Amino acid sequence: QVQLVESGGGLVQAGDSLRLSCVASGRTFGDYAMAWFRQAPGKEREFVAAVSRGGGATNYADSVKGRFTISRDNAKNTVYLQMNGLKPEDTAVYYCATPGYRAWSTPRSKEEYHYWGQGTQVTVSS
């Protein structure tokens, strides 16, 4: 059974930084893409960033490009989301996700992701 456990969320001020972590278990971590999504109250869950199975390719939502960085450490079964220059509109529950299939792509659609973590709250005050 694949399990994803996020950590690192919290309450910060605008302009601050946070690093989220997601530890995966239950299968060979390095064989699968990983992604971060977020969901604000009353809004749809939206794509934030994805990284390919080897870490060589990344994909970002326009709203976070240049501020957020996704990375992975396959030896630690962990994917990270470094968030700099946080804005109040970044406030959301952040979810780690991974597809149910092996591929070299970095999909943006939540329908491509089969496994999800429980989420970690990020709140940015102005």
N, C-alpha and C positions, 0 to 999 in steps of 0.2 A: 504494500500500500504506500503510495507516494504521500509524503507529508511535507508541508511548507510552513515554516514558523518565522514570522517577521518580528523585528524588534527595532528600537531606535527612535520611535516617534516621541513627540512631546509638544510642549507649549514654548514658542519662541517669539521674538519680536521681528518685525519686518527688517530685512537686510541680514538676518542671522543665517547660520548654516546648520544643517543636520545631516547625519549619515544613517540611512536605513540599512538593515541587514536582513537577509532571508536565508535560513539554513534549510536545505532539502535533504530528504532521506527516502529510502525505499526503492531506488533504482540508480543506475550509473549517471551521475549528475552531468558529466561532461558530454553526454550524448544528445542533450536537449537544449533548445533555446530557453531563455528566461526573460521575464518581463515584469514591469511594474505598471499597475493601473491605479487609478484613484477615483473615489466617489465622494462628492460633496453632498450635503443634505438637499434632497429634492431634485438631484440631478442624476443623469445616467453615469454609469461607470465608464471612465474614459482612459484611453491609452496614454501612458507617460513615456516609457522607454523600453527597449528590448535589446538583448545582446545575443549574438549567435553562440552556438554550442562551444566553439573554440575561443570566443571572446574577440575575434578579429573584426566583427562587423557589429555596428550599433545602429539604432533607429530611435529618433526622438520626436515627440510631439512638438509642433512649432512653439507652443506656449512655454516650453521649458528649455528649448535649444539654447545652448550657451550658458545656462545656469546650472543644469543638472547633468550629472555624469553617471552612467551605469557601467558597472564592471563586475567581473566574476573571478573567483578563485576556485578552480576545479579541485585543487588538493584539499580544500576546506568545505567543499559542497555548499558554497555560499555565494550569493549575488548581493551586490551593494547598490545603493542609490545615494550618491553624494549630491546634496541639494544646497546650493549657494544662492545668495541674494533672494531669500524667500520673501514672498509677497502674501498679503492677506488672501488673495484669490487662490493660493496654493493650499489653503485649509481644506482637508479632506481625510478620509480613511484611505490609507495606501495599502494596496494588495500586491503580493508577489504571485506570479502565475507561470505555469509551464505547459507546453503542449503535450498531447498524448502520443505524438509521433516524432520520430527523429528527422531532422531536416537542418539545412544550413541557413535557412531563412530567418528573418526577424519579423514575424507577423505583427500587425497593428490591431487586428480585429479580435475582440474578446471571444468571439466564437471559435477562434483557433486554439484557445487555451482550455485545457481539460481540468487541470488541477490548480487549486487556489489556496492561499493561506487565509488566516482568520482576520488579517488586517491590523494595521497600527495607525493610531490617530496622530495626525499632524495638525497643529493649530498655530496660525501665524497672526499675531496681534499687530495692529497698526500703531 
